[in-house]
């Protein structure tokens, strides 16, 4: 009887140990899956960060180009103004020459 109780206690303990091993293995498997998912998310965040850096670089280049074109446009406006003044001066010289010849 005492041996039977000992065997039953030993069987119950072995069943508990098996259950704990199964729970531990499932926990380990879940931890591995979580680690894989976290690794994938970290890689995705790294790609997003790289795209953000690329976009920032592109925006800086675009800003430099826009600044250059604005300066070039201002220079062109000045040149058009000077050409207009030269044309007005040329017209004035022609008008004065025609009036001088009429007198």
C-alpha positions as YAML, in Angstrom:
chain: A
units: angstrom
residues:
- id: 1
  name: UNK
  ca: [0.00, 0.00, 0.00]
- id: 2
  name: UNK
  ca: [2.78, 2.39, 0.90]
- id: 3
  name: UNK
  ca: [4.59, 1.48, -2.32]
- id: 4
  name: UNK
  ca: [1.41, 2.05, -4.27]
- id: 5
  name: UNK
  ca: [0.97, 5.52, -2.75]
- id: 6
  name: UNK
  ca: [4.60, 6.24, -3.54]
- id: 7
  name: UNK
  ca: [4.13, 5.08, -7.14]
- id: 8
  name: UNK
  ca: [0.98, 7.22, -7.47]
- id: 9
  name: UNK
  ca: [2.78, 10.24, -6.04]
- id: 10
  name: UNK
  ca: [5.69, 9.59, -8.38]
- id: 11
  name: UNK
  ca: [3.30, 9.28, -11.37]
- id: 12
  name: UNK
  ca: [1.53, 12.48, -10.35]
- id: 13
  name: UNK
  ca: [4.89, 14.23, -10.05]
- id: 14
  name: UNK
  ca: [5.98, 12.93, -13.45]
- id: 15
  name: UNK
  ca: [2.73, 14.11, -15.00]
- id: 16
  name: UNK
  ca: [3.24, 17.53, -13.43]
- id: 17
  name: UNK
  ca: [6.82, 17.62, -14.73]
- id: 18
  name: UNK
  ca: [5.62, 16.64, -18.23]
- id: 19
  name: UNK
  ca: [2.96, 19.34, -18.08]
- id: 20
  name: UNK
  ca: [5.53, 21.91, -16.97]
- id: 21
  name: UNK
  ca: [7.90, 20.83, -19.76]
- id: 22
  name: UNK
  ca: [5.07, 21.19, -22.30]
- id: 23
  name: UNK
  ca: [4.19, 24.64, -20.97]
- id: 24
  name: UNK
  ca: [7.85, 25.63, -21.03]
- id: 25
  name: UNK
  ca: [8.25, 24.42, -24.63]
- id: 26
  name: UNK
  ca: [5.13, 26.32, -25.72]
- id: 27
  name: UNK
  ca: [6.44, 29.39, -23.92]
- id: 28
  name: UNK
  ca: [9.81, 29.02, -25.64]
- id: 29
  name: UNK
  ca: [8.12, 28.62, -29.02]
- id: 30
  name: UNK
  ca: [5.98, 31.69, -28.38]
- id: 31
  name: UNK
  ca: [9.08, 33.65, -27.32]
- id: 32
  name: UNK
  ca: [10.84, 32.62, -30.55]
- id: 33
  name: UNK
  ca: [7.86, 33.73, -32.63]
- id: 34
  name: UNK
  ca: [7.75, 37.04, -30.79]
- id: 35
  name: UNK
  ca: [11.49, 37.53, -31.38]
- id: 36
  name: UNK
  ca: [11.05, 36.86, -35.10]
- id: 37
  name: UNK
  ca: [8.15, 39.32, -35.28]
- id: 38
  name: UNK
  ca: [10.12, 41.97, -33.38]
- id: 39
  name: UNK
  ca: [13.09, 41.47, -35.69]
- id: 40
  name: UNK
  ca: [10.84, 41.93, -38.71]
- id: 41
  name: UNK
  ca: [9.34, 45.10, -37.21]
- id: 42
  name: UNK
  ca: [12.81, 46.48, -36.42]
- id: 43
  name: UNK
  ca: [13.88, 45.85, -40.02]
- id: 44
  name: UNK
  ca: [10.74, 47.58, -41.28]
- id: 45
  name: UNK
  ca: [11.44, 50.58, -39.03]
- id: 46
  name: UNK
  ca: [15.02, 50.69, -40.33]
- id: 47
  name: UNK
  ca: [13.73, 50.74, -43.93]
- id: 48
  name: UNK
  ca: [11.27, 53.49, -43.06]
- id: 49
  name: UNK
  ca: [14.04, 55.49, -41.41]
- id: 50
  name: UNK
  ca: [16.24, 55.09, -44.50]
- id: 51
  name: UNK
  ca: [13.40, 56.27, -46.75]
- id: 52
  name: UNK
  ca: [12.90, 59.26, -44.47]
- id: 53
  name: UNK
  ca: [16.60, 60.11, -44.70]
- id: 54
  name: UNK
  ca: [16.49, 59.75, -48.49]
- id: 55
  name: UNK
  ca: [13.46, 62.04, -48.64]
- id: 56
  name: UNK
  ca: [15.18, 64.58, -46.38]
- id: 57
  name: UNK
  ca: [18.23, 64.54, -48.67]
- id: 58
  name: UNK
  ca: [16.04, 64.97, -51.74]
- id: 59
  name: UNK
  ca: [14.21, 67.87, -50.12]
- id: 60
  name: UNK
  ca: [17.50, 69.59, -49.29]
- id: 61
  name: UNK
  ca: [18.63, 69.24, -52.91]
- id: 62
  name: UNK
  ca: [15.28, 70.55, -54.14]
- id: 63
  name: UNK
  ca: [15.51, 73.51, -51.77]
- id: 64
  name: UNK
  ca: [18.98, 74.36, -53.13]
- id: 65
  name: UNK
  ca: [17.69, 74.13, -56.71]
- id: 66
  name: UNK
  ca: [14.69, 76.32, -55.94]
- id: 67
  name: UNK
  ca: [16.92, 78.91, -54.30]
- id: 68
  name: UNK
  ca: [19.17, 78.88, -57.37]
- id: 69
  name: UNK
  ca: [16.22, 79.32, -59.74]
- id: 70
  name: UNK
  ca: [14.78, 82.16, -57.65]
- id: 71
  name: UNK
  ca: [18.12, 83.97, -57.80]
- id: 72
  name: UNK
  ca: [18.36, 83.30, -61.54]
- id: 73
  name: UNK
  ca: [14.82, 84.62, -62.02]
- id: 74
  name: UNK
  ca: [15.65, 87.79, -60.10]
- id: 75
  name: UNK
  ca: [18.74, 88.25, -62.27]
- id: 76
  name: UNK
  ca: [16.65, 87.69, -65.40]
- id: 77
  name: UNK
  ca: [14.15, 90.31, -64.22]
- id: 78
  name: UNK
  ca: [16.98, 92.80, -63.79]
- id: 79
  name: UNK
  ca: [18.30, 91.98, -67.26]
- id: 80
  name: UNK
  ca: [14.82, 92.42, -68.78]
- id: 81
  name: UNK
  ca: [14.54, 95.77, -67.00]
- id: 82
  name: UNK
  ca: [17.90, 96.89, -68.35]
- id: 83
  name: UNK
  ca: [16.95, 95.75, -71.86]
- id: 84
  name: UNK
  ca: [13.71, 97.72, -71.57]
- id: 85
  name: UNK
  ca: [15.68, 100.81, -70.51]
- id: 86
  name: UNK
  ca: [18.09, 100.32, -73.43]
- id: 87
  name: UNK
  ca: [15.16, 100.00, -75.86]
- id: 88
  name: UNK
  ca: [13.55, 103.12, -74.40]
- id: 89
  name: UNK
  ca: [16.84, 104.97, -74.72]
- id: 90
  name: UNK
  ca: [17.20, 103.73, -78.31]
- id: 91
  name: UNK
  ca: [13.66, 104.86, -79.13]
- id: 92
  name: UNK
  ca: [14.35, 108.22, -77.51]
- id: 93
  name: UNK
  ca: [17.55, 108.65, -79.53]
- id: 94
  name: UNK
  ca: [15.69, 107.76, -82.73]
- id: 95
  name: UNK
  ca: [12.85, 110.17, -81.90]
- id: 96
  name: UNK
  ca: [15.33, 112.95, -81.08]
- id: 97
  name: UNK
  ca: [17.26, 112.26, -84.31]
- id: 98
  name: UNK
  ca: [14.04, 112.40, -86.36]
- id: 99
  name: UNK
  ca: [12.96, 115.65, -84.69]
- id: 100
  name: UNK
  ca: [16.40, 117.16, -85.22]
- id: 101
  name: UNK
  ca: [16.28, 116.29, -88.93]
- id: 102
  name: UNK
  ca: [12.78, 117.84, -89.25]
- id: 103
  name: UNK
  ca: [13.96, 121.13, -87.77]
...
